[in-house]
Amino acid sequence: MKLIGNILDIKQNRENGNKDIEVHISRVTYITNKKDGRFFQPFDFEDELETPLILTGDLLARKNYKQQEEGEFEFKVFDLEDGEYVLNENKELSLTVAYDPDADLRIVNSLYYEITISNEEFEQLKKERAQARKEQKKKGNRR
């Protein structure tokens, strides 16, 4: 996880001028709701990415401008579809940053990027990742 640019420049409305801000994401959490008996329960799957996913500031807007705690931010995430920015209600980004006054630098302490998907997509994703891990192990054992 890495932050390039000033995260404080991102306001409640999405702006094209924030393209120079980059959030590098190394872990994505996929969430689904499955029926467990009579009630729906949330299930999650964390995916460690080989190459980081980069979200630029033009795809983000703060959920509420007032911070929950010092340095904590929550963002709505937009998708770029056919040149149009569309809010994706199934994606959410939360991060905690600390300010180092000596280096005049904001440091990311924690980053949480979640995507809500359907049960079918969730099962398919888990199956694909398990298969990829098996293949990776086989390649690692040959060397």
DSSP file (Angstrom, degrees, kcal/mol; ACC not computed):
  #  RESIDUE AA STRUCTURE BP1 BP2  ACC     N-H-->O    O-->H-N    N-H-->O    O-->H-N    TCO  KAPPA ALPHA  PHI   PSI    X-CA   Y-CA   Z-CA
    1    1 A M              0   0    0      0, 0.0     2,-0.3     0, 0.0    24,-0.2   0.000 360.0 360.0 360.0 136.4    0.0    0.0    0.0
    2    2 A K  E     -A   24   0A   0     22,-1.4    22,-3.1   105,-0.1     2,-0.4  -0.995 360.0-148.5-153.3 148.3    1.3    3.4   -1.0
    3    3 A L  E     -A   23   0A   0     -2,-0.3     2,-0.5    20,-0.2    20,-0.2  -0.985   9.4-172.5-124.7 128.9   -0.1    6.9   -1.4
    4    4 A I  E     +A   22   0A   0     18,-2.9    18,-2.7    -2,-0.4     2,-0.1  -0.987  57.8   9.5-120.2 126.2    1.1    9.4   -3.9
    5    5 A G  S    S-     0   0    0     -2,-0.5     2,-0.8    16,-0.2   101,-0.1  -0.405 103.2 -47.2 100.4-179.6   -0.2   13.0   -3.6
    6    6 A N    >   -     0   0    0      1,-0.2     3,-1.8    -2,-0.1     4,-0.2  -0.814  39.9-165.6 -97.4 107.4   -2.2   14.8   -1.0
    7    7 A I  G >  S+     0   0    0     -2,-0.8     3,-1.3     1,-0.3    -1,-0.2   0.730  85.1  70.9 -62.6 -23.1   -5.3   12.8    0.0
    8    8 A L  G 3  S+     0   0    0      1,-0.3    -1,-0.3    -3,-0.1    -2,-0.0   0.667  83.0  71.3 -69.8 -15.9   -6.8   15.9    1.6
    9    9 A D  G <  S+     0   0    0     -3,-1.8     2,-0.5     2,-0.1    -1,-0.3   0.695  77.0  93.5 -71.9 -18.1   -7.4   17.3   -1.9
   10   10 A I    <   -     0   0    0     -3,-1.3    51,-0.1    -4,-0.2     2,-0.1  -0.667  60.4-176.5 -81.4 122.8  -10.2   14.8   -2.4
   11   11 A K        -     0   0    0      2,-0.5    51,-2.7    -2,-0.5     4,-0.1  -0.257  45.0 -80.4-105.4-168.6  -13.5   16.3   -1.4
   12   12 A Q  S    S+     0   0    0     49,-0.2     2,-0.4    -2,-0.1    64,-0.1   0.717 113.5  63.3 -71.7 -20.7  -17.1   15.0   -1.2
   13   13 A N  S    S-     0   0    0     48,-0.1    -2,-0.5    47,-0.0    49,-0.1  -0.874  94.0-111.4-106.6 139.7  -17.5   15.5   -5.0
   14   14 A R        -     0   0    0     -2,-0.4     2,-0.4    47,-0.1    47,-0.1  -0.426  37.9-166.8 -65.7 137.7  -15.5   13.6   -7.5
   15   15 A E    >   -     0   0    0     45,-0.5     3,-1.2    42,-0.4    45,-0.2  -0.993  28.4-144.8-134.1 136.6  -13.1   15.9   -9.4
   16   16 A N  G >  S+     0   0    0     -2,-0.4     3,-1.2     1,-0.2    42,-0.2   0.780  96.4  72.1 -64.4 -27.3  -11.1   15.3  -12.6
   17   17 A G  G 3  S+     0   0    0      1,-0.3     3,-0.5     2,-0.1    -1,-0.2   0.541  82.2  71.5 -69.0  -6.3   -8.2   17.5  -11.2
   18   18 A N  G X   +     0   0    0     -3,-1.2     3,-1.6     1,-0.2    39,-0.9   0.185  59.4 111.9 -95.9  18.1   -7.3   14.7   -8.7
   19   19 A K  T <   +     0   0    0     -3,-1.2    -1,-0.2    38,-0.3    38,-0.1   0.753  69.7  63.4 -62.3 -24.1   -5.8   12.4  -11.3
   20   20 A D  T 3  S+     0   0    0     -3,-0.5     2,-0.4    36,-0.1    -1,-0.3   0.613  83.6  90.3 -79.4 -10.7   -2.3   12.9   -9.9
   21   21 A I    <   -     0   0    0     -3,-1.6    36,-2.3   -16,-0.1     2,-0.4  -0.734  61.5-172.4 -84.4 131.1   -3.3   11.4   -6.6
   22   22 A E  E     -AB   4  56A   0    -18,-2.7   -18,-2.9    -2,-0.4     2,-0.5  -0.986  18.6-165.6-130.0 135.9   -2.6    7.6   -6.5
   23   23 A V  E     -AB   3  55A   0     32,-2.6    32,-2.6    -2,-0.4     2,-0.6  -0.981  14.6-153.5-116.5 117.3   -3.5    4.9   -4.0
   24   24 A H  E     -AB   2  54A   0    -22,-3.1   -22,-1.4    -2,-0.5     2,-0.5  -0.825  11.6-161.6 -94.5 120.3   -1.7    1.7   -4.6
   25   25 A I  E     + B   0  53A   0     28,-3.6    28,-2.7    -2,-0.6     3,-0.1  -0.894  20.6 174.0-110.5 124.9   -3.7   -1.3   -3.2
   26   26 A S  E    S+     0   0A   0     -2,-0.5    23,-2.7    26,-0.2     2,-0.4   0.556  70.5  43.8-104.4 -11.3   -2.0   -4.6   -2.5
   27   27 A R  E     - B   0  48A   0     21,-0.2    86,-0.5    26,-0.1     2,-0.4  -0.992  61.5-168.2-139.6 130.6   -4.9   -6.4   -0.9
   28   28 A V  E     -cB 113  47A   0     19,-2.3    19,-3.3    -2,-0.4     2,-0.6  -0.952  10.9-150.1-116.6 135.4   -8.6   -6.5   -2.0
   29   29 A T  E     -cB 114  46A   0     84,-2.9    86,-2.5    -2,-0.4     2,-0.4  -0.927   9.0-158.5-106.6 121.1  -11.3   -7.9    0.2
   30   30 A Y  E     -cB 115  45A   0     15,-3.0    15,-2.3    -2,-0.6     2,-0.4  -0.840  11.7-166.1 -98.2 134.4  -14.3   -9.5   -1.6
   31   31 A I  E     +cB 116  44A   0     84,-2.5    86,-2.7    -2,-0.4     2,-0.3  -0.949  12.7 168.8-125.1 140.1  -17.5   -9.7    0.4
   32   32 A T  E     - B   0  43A   0     11,-2.5    11,-3.1    -2,-0.4     2,-0.5  -0.951  28.8-128.2-140.2 162.7  -20.7  -11.6   -0.2
   33   33 A N  E     - B   0  42A   0     84,-0.3     2,-0.3    -2,-0.3    86,-0.2  -0.965  27.8-177.1-116.1 120.2  -23.8  -12.4    1.8
   34   34 A K  E     - B   0  41A   0      7,-2.5     7,-3.3    -2,-0.5     2,-0.6  -0.866  32.7-109.0-116.0 150.1  -24.9  -16.0    2.1
   35   35 A K  E     - B   0  40A   0     -2,-0.3     2,-0.6     5,-0.3     5,-0.3  -0.671  31.4-173.4 -78.9 122.9  -27.9  -17.5    3.8
   36   36 A D  E >   - B   0  39A   0      3,-3.6     3,-1.2    -2,-0.6     2,-0.7  -0.859  66.5 -50.6-118.4  91.4  -26.8  -19.4    6.9
   37   37 A G  T 3  S-     0   0    0     -2,-0.6    -2,-0.0     1,-0.2     3,-0.0  -0.717 124.1 -17.6  78.3-117.7  -29.9  -21.1    8.2
   38   38 A R  T 3  S+     0   0    0     -2,-0.7     2,-0.3    -3,-0.1    -1,-0.2   0.627 128.5  62.3 -95.9 -15.5  -32.5  -18.4    8.4
   39   39 A F  E <  S-B   36   0A   0     -3,-1.2    -3,-3.6    -5,-0.0     2,-0.4  -0.783  79.7-115.5-118.0 154.4  -30.3  -15.3    8.3
   40   40 A F  E     -B   35   0A   0     -2,-0.3    -5,-0.3    -5,-0.3    -2,-0.0  -0.732  32.1-166.9 -85.7 134.1  -27.9  -13.8    5.8
   41   41 A Q  E     -B   34   0A   0     -7,-3.3    -7,-2.5    -2,-0.4     2,-0.3  -0.936  21.2-118.3-120.1 142.1  -24.2  -13.7    7.0
   42   42 A P  E     -B   33   0A   0      0, 0.0     2,-0.4     0, 0.0    -9,-0.2  -0.641  29.4-171.7 -79.6 137.7  -21.4  -11.8    5.5
   43   43 A F  E     -B   32   0A   0    -11,-3.1   -11,-2.5    -2,-0.3     2,-0.3  -0.968   4.5-164.3-124.3 144.0  -18.5  -13.8    4.1
   44   44 A D  E     -B   31   0A   0     -2,-0.4     2,-0.4   -13,-0.2   -13,-0.2  -0.916  13.8-163.8-131.4 159.0  -15.2  -12.4    2.9
   45   45 A F  E     -B   30   0A   0    -15,-2.3   -15,-3.0    -2,-0.3     2,-0.5  -0.975  14.7-147.4-140.0 121.2  -12.2  -13.4    0.9
   46   46 A E  E     -B   29   0A   0     -2,-0.4     2,-0.6   -17,-0.2   -17,-0.2  -0.797  11.1-161.2 -94.4 129.2   -8.9  -11.5    1.0
   47   47 A D  E     -B   28   0A   0    -19,-3.3   -19,-2.3    -2,-0.5     2,-0.6  -0.944   8.1-149.3-114.4 116.6   -6.9  -11.5   -2.3
   48   48 A E  E     -B   27   0A   0     -2,-0.6     2,-0.3   -21,-0.2   -21,-0.2  -0.758  22.6-139.5 -83.1 119.2   -3.2  -10.6   -2.1
   49   49 A L  E     -     0   0A   0    -23,-2.7     4,-0.0    -2,-0.6    -1,-0.0  -0.622  10.8-150.7 -87.3 137.9   -2.4   -9.0   -5.5
   50   50 A E  E    S+     0   0A   0     -2,-0.3    -1,-0.1     1,-0.2   -24,-0.0   0.920  93.9  29.3 -69.8 -44.6    0.9   -9.7   -7.3
   51   51 A T  E    S-     0   0A   0    -26,-0.0    -1,-0.2   -25,-0.0   -26,-0.0  -0.967 102.3-107.0-115.0 133.9    0.9   -6.3   -8.9
   52   52 A P  E     -     0   0A   0      0, 0.0     2,-0.4     0, 0.0   -26,-0.2  -0.218  23.3-125.4 -62.9 145.5   -0.8   -3.4   -7.0
   53   53 A L  E     -B   25   0A   0    -28,-2.7   -28,-3.6    -4,-0.0     2,-0.6  -0.765  26.2-147.7 -84.2 132.3   -4.1   -2.0   -8.1
   54   54 A I  E     -B   24   0A   0     -2,-0.4     2,-0.5   -30,-0.2   -30,-0.2  -0.919  13.3-170.6-112.2 119.0   -3.9    1.7   -8.6
   55   55 A L  E     -B   23   0A   0    -32,-2.6   -32,-2.6    -2,-0.6     2,-0.2  -0.927  15.2-146.9-103.2 127.4   -6.8    4.0   -7.9
   56   56 A T  E >   -B   22   0A   0     -2,-0.5     3,-2.1   -34,-0.2   -34,-0.2  -0.587  24.9-110.5 -91.2 158.1   -6.4    7.6   -9.0
   57   57 A G  G >  S+     0   0    0    -36,-2.3     3,-1.5   -39,-0.9   -42,-0.4   0.718 112.9  68.3 -61.3 -23.9   -8.0   10.5   -7.2
   58   58 A D  G 3  S+     0   0    0    -40,-0.3    -1,-0.3   -37,-0.3   -39,-0.1   0.639  97.5  54.7 -71.8 -11.2  -10.4   11.2  -10.0
   59   59 A L  G <  S+     0   0    0     -3,-2.1    19,-3.0   -41,-0.2     2,-0.3   0.336 102.5  75.3 -97.6   5.1  -12.1    7.9   -9.2
   60   60 A L  E <   +D   77   0A   0     -3,-1.5   -45,-0.5    17,-0.2     2,-0.3  -0.879  47.0 174.3-123.9 150.3  -12.6    8.8   -5.5
   61   61 A A  E     -D   76   0A   0     15,-1.6    15,-3.7    -2,-0.3   -49,-0.2  -0.970  39.3-106.0-147.1 138.8  -14.9   11.1   -3.4
   62   62 A R  E     -D   75   0A   0    -51,-2.7    13,-0.3    -2,-0.3     3,-0.2  -0.378  18.2-142.0 -66.3 140.9  -15.0   11.3    0.3
   63   63 A K  S    S+     0   0    0     11,-2.8     2,-0.4     1,-0.3    -1,-0.1   0.963  89.0   0.7 -67.7 -52.5  -18.1    9.7    2.0
   64   64 A N        -     0   0    0     10,-0.4    -1,-0.3     2,-0.1    10,-0.3  -0.997  68.7-138.1-137.6 137.4  -18.4   12.4    4.6
   65   65 A Y  S    S+     0   0    0     -2,-0.4     2,-0.4    -3,-0.2    -1,-0.1   0.795  85.0  81.0 -67.7 -28.1  -16.1   15.4    4.7
   66   66 A K  S    S-     0   0    0      1,-0.1    -2,-0.1    -3,-0.1     2,-0.1  -0.671  86.5-124.5 -80.3 128.7  -15.7   15.3    8.5
   67   67 A Q        -     0   0    0     -2,-0.4     6,-0.1     1,-0.1     3,-0.1  -0.393   2.3-139.4 -72.7 147.8  -13.2   12.6    9.5
   68   68 A Q  S    S-     0   0    0      4,-0.5     2,-0.3     1,-0.3    -1,-0.1   0.969  87.9  -6.9 -68.0 -54.0  -14.2    9.9   12.0
   69   69 A E  S >  S-     0   0    0      3,-0.1     3,-2.2    -3,-0.0    -1,-0.3  -0.858 103.8 -65.5-131.9 166.6  -10.9   10.1   13.8
   70   70 A E  T 3  S+     0   0    0     -2,-0.3     3,-0.1     1,-0.3    -2,-0.0  -0.379 123.6   6.1 -57.2 120.9   -7.8   12.1   13.0
   71   71 A G  T 3  S+     0   0    0      1,-0.3    26,-2.6    -2,-0.2     2,-0.5   0.449  97.5 125.3  86.4   0.6   -6.3   10.7    9.8
   72   72 A E  E <   + E   0  96A   0     -3,-2.2    -4,-0.5    24,-0.2     2,-0.4  -0.815  33.8 177.8 -98.1 132.5   -9.2    8.3    9.0
   73   73 A F  E     - E   0  95A   0     22,-2.8    22,-2.4    -2,-0.5     2,-0.4  -0.981  16.6-164.2-134.1 143.6  -10.9    8.6    5.6
   74   74 A E  E     - E   0  94A   0     -2,-0.4   -11,-2.8   -10,-0.3   -10,-0.4  -0.990  16.8-164.7-125.1 138.6  -13.7    6.7    3.8
   75   75 A F  E     -DE  62  93A   0     18,-3.2    18,-1.7    -2,-0.4     2,-0.3  -0.936  21.0-134.8-128.5 145.1  -14.2    7.1    0.0
   76   76 A K  E     -DE  61  92A   0    -15,-3.7   -15,-1.6    -2,-0.4     2,-0.4  -0.725  31.7-138.9 -83.9 146.1  -16.9    6.3   -2.5
   77   77 A V  E     -DE  60  88A   0     14,-0.7    11,-2.6    11,-0.5     2,-0.3  -0.928  13.6-159.8-116.1 133.8  -15.3    4.7   -5.6
   78   78 A F  E     - E   0  87A   0    -19,-3.0     2,-0.4    -2,-0.4     9,-0.2  -0.794   7.9-142.6-107.6 151.2  -16.3    5.5   -9.2
   79   79 A D  E     - E   0  86A   0      7,-3.1     7,-3.0    -2,-0.3     2,-0.8  -0.874  15.9-130.1-107.6 146.8  -15.8    3.4  -12.3
   80   80 A L  E     + E   0  85A   0     -2,-0.4     2,-0.5     5,-0.2     5,-0.2  -0.871  33.8 174.4 -98.4 108.5  -14.9    4.9  -15.7
   81   81 A E  E >   - E   0  84A   0      3,-3.0     3,-1.9    -2,-0.8    -2,-0.0  -0.961  67.7 -23.4-121.8 115.8  -17.3    3.5  -18.2
   82   82 A D  T 3  S-     0   0    0     -2,-0.5    -1,-0.2     1,-0.3     3,-0.1   0.873 126.5 -50.6  53.0  42.4  -17.3    4.8  -21.8
   83   83 A G  T 3  S+     0   0    0      1,-0.2     2,-0.4    -3,-0.0    -1,-0.3   0.451 118.7 110.2  79.2   0.3  -15.7    8.1  -20.7
   84   84 A E  E <   -E   81   0A   0     -3,-1.9    -3,-3.0     2,-0.0     2,-0.6  -0.880  67.2-130.1-110.2 140.0  -18.3    8.6  -18.0
   85   85 A Y  E     -E   80   0A   0     -2,-0.4     2,-0.4    -5,-0.2    -5,-0.2  -0.795  28.8-174.2 -88.8 123.1  -17.7    8.4  -14.2
   86   86 A V  E     -E   79   0A   0     -7,-3.0    -7,-3.1    -2,-0.6     2,-0.2  -0.977  26.2-120.2-123.7 127.0  -20.3    6.1  -12.6
   87   87 A L  E     -E   78   0A   0     -2,-0.4     2,-0.8    -9,-0.2    -9,-0.2  -0.452  21.7-150.2 -64.4 129.7  -20.5    5.6   -8.8
   88   88 A N  E >   -E   77   0A   0    -11,-2.6     3,-1.6    -2,-0.2   -11,-0.5  -0.894   8.9-168.6-105.1 104.9  -20.0    1.9   -7.9
   89   89 A E  E 3  S+     0   0A   0     -2,-0.8    -1,-0.1     1,-0.3   -11,-0.1   0.655  83.3  63.8 -66.2 -15.9  -22.0    1.2   -4.8
   90   90 A N  E 3  S+     0   0A   0    -13,-0.1    26,-2.9    25,-0.1     2,-0.4   0.427  93.3  72.1 -90.7   0.5  -20.3   -2.2   -4.4
   91   91 A K  E <   + F   0 115A   0     -3,-1.6   -14,-0.7   -14,-0.2     2,-0.3  -0.928  55.0 173.0-120.1 143.0  -16.8   -0.7   -3.9
   92   92 A E  E     -EF  76 114A   0     22,-2.1    22,-2.5    -2,-0.4     2,-0.4  -0.994  13.6-160.6-149.0 140.4  -15.5    1.1   -0.8
   93   93 A L  E     +EF  75 113A   0    -18,-1.7   -18,-3.2    -2,-0.3     2,-0.4  -0.985  11.0 176.8-124.2 130.0  -12.0    2.4    0.2
   94   94 A S  E     +EF  74 112A   0     18,-2.6    18,-3.1    -2,-0.4     2,-0.3  -0.993   7.7 170.3-128.5 138.1  -11.0    3.2    3.8
   95   95 A L  E     -EF  73 111A   0    -22,-2.4   -22,-2.8    -2,-0.4     2,-0.5  -0.998  24.4-148.1-147.8 155.2   -7.6    4.4    4.9
   96   96 A T  E     -EF  72 110A   0     14,-2.4    13,-3.0    -2,-0.3    14,-1.4  -0.984  21.7-175.1-120.5 127.5   -5.8    5.7    7.9
   97   97 A V  E     - F   0 108A   0    -26,-2.6     2,-0.4    -2,-0.5    11,-0.2  -0.912  12.2-154.5-124.0 151.2   -2.9    8.1    7.4
   98   98 A A  E     - F   0 107A   0      9,-2.8     9,-3.3    -2,-0.3     2,-0.5  -0.935  17.6-130.6-120.2 147.1   -0.4    9.7    9.8
   99   99 A Y  E     - F   0 106A   0     -2,-0.4     7,-0.2     7,-0.2    -2,-0.0  -0.860  10.2-159.6-102.0 128.1    1.4   12.9    9.2
  100  100 A D  E  >> - F   0 105A   0      5,-3.2     5,-1.8    -2,-0.5     4,-1.1  -0.901   4.7-170.1-103.6 103.4    5.2   13.1    9.7
  101  101 A P  T  45S+     0   0    0      0, 0.0    -1,-0.1     0, 0.0     5,-0.0   0.802  81.9  59.7 -67.3 -28.6    6.0   16.8   10.1
  102  102 A D  T  45S+     0   0    0      1,-0.2    -2,-0.0     3,-0.1     0, 0.0   0.913 119.2  27.9 -65.2 -41.7    9.8   16.3    9.9
  103  103 A A  T  45S-     0   0    0     -3,-0.3    -1,-0.2     2,-0.2     3,-0.1   0.488 102.8-129.8 -95.3  -4.6    9.5   14.7    6.4
  104  104 A D  T  <5 +     0   0    0     -4,-1.1     2,-0.3     1,-0.2    -2,-0.1   0.963  65.4 132.8  50.4  56.9    6.4   16.7    5.5
  105  105 A L  E   < - F   0 100A   0     -5,-1.8    -5,-3.2     2,-0.0     2,-0.5  -0.988  58.2-135.5-142.0 141.9    4.9   13.4    4.4
  106  106 A R  E     - F   0  99A   0     -2,-0.3     2,-0.4    -7,-0.2    -7,-0.2  -0.890  24.7-159.1 -99.5 128.4    1.6   11.5    4.9
  107  107 A I  E     - F   0  98A   0     -9,-3.3    -9,-2.8    -2,-0.5     2,-0.6  -0.911  15.9-127.2-112.3 131.5    2.2    7.8    5.7
  108  108 A V  E     + F   0  97A   0     -2,-0.4   -11,-0.3   -11,-0.2     3,-0.1  -0.666  26.8 176.5 -78.8 118.9   -0.5    5.2    5.1
  109  109 A N  E     +     0   0A   0    -13,-3.0     2,-0.3    -2,-0.6   -12,-0.2   0.856  69.1   1.8 -87.6 -41.9   -1.0    3.1    8.3
  110  110 A S  E     - F   0  96A   0    -14,-1.4   -14,-2.4     2,-0.0     2,-0.4  -0.995  59.0-169.1-147.3 150.6   -3.9    1.0    7.1
  111  111 A L  E     - F   0  95A   0     -2,-0.3     2,-0.4   -16,-0.2   -16,-0.2  -0.994   2.4-175.3-142.6 131.7   -5.8    0.5    3.9
  112  112 A Y  E     + F   0  94A   0    -18,-3.1   -18,-2.6    -2,-0.4     2,-0.5  -0.967   3.0 178.6-133.3 115.2   -9.0   -1.4    3.3
  113  113 A Y  E     -cF  28  93A   0    -86,-0.5   -84,-2.9    -2,-0.4     2,-0.4  -0.967  11.4-177.5-118.9 117.1  -10.5   -1.9   -0.1
  114  114 A E  E     -cF  29  92A   0    -22,-2.5   -22,-2.1    -2,-0.5     2,-0.4  -0.911  14.4-167.7-122.0 145.6  -13.6   -4.0   -0.3
  115  115 A I  E     -cF  30  91A   0    -86,-2.5   -84,-2.5    -2,-0.4     2,-0.5  -0.996  15.7-143.7-128.4 124.8  -15.8   -5.1   -3.2
  116  116 A T  E     +c   31   0A   0    -26,-2.9     2,-0.3    -2,-0.4   -84,-0.2  -0.782  29.6 172.8 -89.3 127.0  -19.2   -6.6   -2.7
  117  117 A I        -     0   0    0    -86,-2.7   -84,-0.3    -2,-0.5     2,-0.0  -0.817  34.0 -90.3-130.1 168.5  -19.9   -9.4   -5.2
  118  118 A S     >  -     0   0    0     -2,-0.3     4,-2.3   -86,-0.1     5,-0.1  -0.277  40.4-107.5 -74.1 164.7  -22.6  -12.0   -5.8
  119  119 A N  H  > S+     0   0    0      1,-0.2     4,-2.5     2,-0.2     5,-0.2   0.888 120.1  51.8 -59.7 -40.7  -22.4  -15.5   -4.3
  120  120 A E  H  > S+     0   0    0      1,-0.2     4,-2.3     2,-0.2    -1,-0.2   0.927 111.3  45.9 -64.8 -45.1  -21.7  -17.0   -7.7
  121  121 A E  H  > S+     0   0    0      2,-0.2     4,-2.5     1,-0.2    -1,-0.2   0.884 111.9  53.6 -63.0 -38.3  -18.8  -14.5   -8.4
  122  122 A F  H  X S+     0   0    0     -4,-2.3     4,-2.4     2,-0.2    -2,-0.2   0.935 110.6  44.6 -62.2 -49.0  -17.5  -15.1   -4.9
  123  123 A E  H  X S+     0   0    0     -4,-2.5     4,-2.1     1,-0.2    -1,-0.2   0.898 114.2  50.0 -63.8 -41.3  -17.4  -18.9   -5.3
  124  124 A Q  H  X S+     0   0    0     -4,-2.3     4,-2.6    -5,-0.2    -2,-0.2   0.909 110.5  50.0 -63.5 -43.0  -15.8  -18.6   -8.8
  125  125 A L  H  X S+     0   0    0     -4,-2.5     4,-2.5     2,-0.2     5,-0.2   0.927 110.9  48.3 -62.4 -46.6  -13.1  -16.2   -7.4
  126  126 A K  H  X S+     0   0    0     -4,-2.4     4,-2.2     1,-0.2    -1,-0.2   0.901 112.4  49.5 -60.8 -41.0  -12.2  -18.5   -4.6
  127  127 A K  H  X S+     0   0    0     -4,-2.1     4,-2.2     2,-0.2    -2,-0.2   0.924 111.8  47.8 -65.2 -44.8  -12.0  -21.4   -6.9
  128  128 A E  H  X S+     0   0    0     -4,-2.6     4,-2.2     1,-0.2    -2,-0.2   0.906 112.8  48.1 -62.9 -42.9   -9.7  -19.5   -9.4
  129  129 A R  H  X S+     0   0    0     -4,-2.5     4,-2.2     2,-0.2    -1,-0.2   0.884 110.8  50.8 -68.0 -37.9   -7.4  -18.3   -6.6
  130  130 A A  H  X S+     0   0    0     -4,-2.2     4,-2.0    -5,-0.2    -1,-0.2   0.911 111.5  48.4 -64.2 -41.7   -7.1  -21.8   -5.1
  131  131 A Q  H  X S+     0   0    0     -4,-2.2     4,-2.2     1,-0.2    -2,-0.2   0.901 110.6  51.0 -64.3 -41.3   -6.2  -23.2   -8.6
  132  132 A A  H  X S+     0   0    0     -4,-2.2     4,-2.2     1,-0.2    -2,-0.2   0.889 109.1  51.0 -64.7 -39.2   -3.6  -20.4   -9.1
  133  133 A R  H  X S+     0   0    0     -4,-2.2     4,-2.3     2,-0.2    -1,-0.2   0.896 108.8  51.6 -64.6 -39.9   -2.0  -21.1   -5.7
  134  134 A K  H  X S+     0   0    0     -4,-2.0     4,-2.1     1,-0.2    -2,-0.2   0.928 111.5  46.8 -61.4 -45.3   -1.8  -24.9   -6.6
  135  135 A E  H  X S+     0   0    0     -4,-2.2     4,-2.1     1,-0.2    -1,-0.2   0.882 110.7  52.7 -64.7 -38.4   -0.1  -24.0   -9.9
  136  136 A Q  H  X S+     0   0    0     -4,-2.2     4,-2.1     2,-0.2    -1,-0.2   0.899 109.0  49.9 -64.0 -41.2    2.3  -21.6   -8.2
  137  137 A K  H  X S+     0   0    0     -4,-2.3     4,-2.2     2,-0.2    -2,-0.2   0.906 108.8  52.2 -63.3 -42.3    3.3  -24.3   -5.7
  138  138 A K  H  X S+     0   0    0     -4,-2.1     4,-1.2     1,-0.2    -2,-0.2   0.918 111.1  46.9 -61.7 -43.3    4.0  -26.8   -8.5
  139  139 A K  H  X S+     0   0    0     -4,-2.1     4,-0.7     1,-0.2    -1,-0.2   0.879 112.1  51.2 -65.3 -37.5    6.2  -24.3  -10.2
  140  140 A G  H  < S+     0   0    0     -4,-2.1     3,-0.3     1,-0.2    -2,-0.2   0.831 107.5  52.3 -69.4 -33.3    8.0  -23.5   -6.9
  141  141 A N  H  < S+     0   0    0     -4,-2.2    -1,-0.2     1,-0.2    -2,-0.2   0.771 102.0  60.3 -74.6 -25.7    8.7  -27.2   -6.2
  142  142 A R  H  <        0   0    0     -4,-1.2    -1,-0.2     1,-0.2    -2,-0.2   0.759 360.0 360.0 -72.7 -24.9   10.3  -27.8   -9.6
  143  143 A R     <        0   0    0     -4,-0.7    -1,-0.2    -3,-0.3    -2,-0.2   0.471 360.0 360.0 -84.2 360.0   13.0  -25.3   -9.0
